[in-house]
Amino acid sequence: MAGEYSRELSDKVFAALVRNAKKGFRVGSRPGFGLRRMLVSKDGITRQQLVRGEWKSVTNERVVLSLGPEQELKWIREIFRMYISRLFSMRDIADALNQEGVPFPDGKKWNHQNVGTVLTHPKYKGTAVYNRTTSKLRGPERPNPESEWVVVPNAFPAIVDAETFETAQQIRRSRQWNPSDEQVLAPLKRLLSMHGKLSTGLVRNEPGALSPSAYQRRFGSLANAFALVGYESPRIALARARLTIQQLRRELMNYLVRRFPNEVFVHTRGPIHRNCLRLRNGRKVAVRVCRAKPVEILGHVWILHKPGPDKGLVSLMAGASTDNKTLEVFYILPPFSSGREVQLTASHEWLKKGARLPNLDSFYDEVRSFMTRREKTLYVEKRTRNHYFSEYAIARMSMAQRLHWQRTRRKRSDFPQIDATL
């Protein structure tokens, strides 16, 4: 029932928006570079220009597009002139605008996508267009076929004439081509031979290359495109090791939950912070899976990252093998509060403060025993802890307290005594 009502309401709202768009009114948000939103009454009388973030307040009022400042209009026409007469690419036009210091809305710099919007959107020839894209239930935005567009010619003053706009579209269609994989990978090979490496920044700044997102869509990922030209970034191996460590951590937590049913549970701390384990008595245990890093002398060390939300929790530390594919050692450790990562070896002082597990079957008993011993140790240390202040400081505070009480008694004695018989 509720779902059907929601669908009917959505259809009614969409139909109302289409009716307004067919009348030439603005149905959308930002007007774009060179244009402004103008508030008009139901009779078409101009009210005021709406600034960014300002909405109309009266239901029967409407919004239309109007021309922006003359300086922006000049640059819109210049963009079309550079594209048609000087045969600039969209990227070259964006670079030229940035060099001239032409401001783009939001204070951002021009790029080829912004220039492409100016060159292809019909609103710059005075045509109002609605329903070019669709997005249902906050899903991804998808383009609609031109047959579903709502087009209203001459809805507002044009910045460029229709002939100039159509000429730009013909040039754009003539420049579109479907290159082969060898052609799109050629710029990457050239970059690799010049710099000896590849990165997102190098690809983005290479004029003859596709954008990083285009390589990602074509080959599945930018790393796959790099691999096709014979380059593997050192970050790729680190990222794969990180994913393997995350998988090992999930498998370790699931195993402990299955091994100790009704005793150990997974405690969720939201989508940002990592999960931890929770014992039946409510105590929480952090799970720290440390990847192995090869070193020349010691063979390998375990990288223990800073605790973050696990600060203050007893930890189950699991050290990975040299290839980071299995877990080889397990420790129960006291809370780890370092602000930076630590490289652990088997003889590290921090590991000596904890207890090594012979196997995971003894985890529950060992962690409870470790917590009990730690609480007793903290209690004894608290009872036998030396005072924070020196004897001299204690004497000064005692003297100050005596002087305070002396002044208080003196003030009380200065008050006149009232006869109780009156």
Secondary structure, DSSP 8 states (H G I E B T S, - for coil): -HHHHHHHHHHHHHHHHHHHHHTT---SS---TTEEEEEE-TT--EEEEE-TT----STT-EEEEEE--HHHHHHHHHHHHHHHTS---HHHHHHHHHHHT---GGG----HHHHHHHHH-GGGGT-EEE-SEE-STT---EE--GGG-EEETTSS--SS-HHHHHHHHHHHHHH-----HHHHHHHHHHHHHHHSS--HHHHHH-TTS--HHHHHHHHSSHHHHHHHTT---HHHHHHHHHHHHHHHHHHHHHHHHHHSTTTEEEE--TTTS--EEEETTS-EEEEEEEEEEEETTTEEEEEE---GGGTTSEEEEEEE-TTSSSEEEEEEE-----SS-EEE-TT-HHHHTSEE-SSGGGHHHHHHHHHHHHHHHHHHHHHH---SS-HHHHHHHHHHHHHHHHHHHHHHHHS----TT-
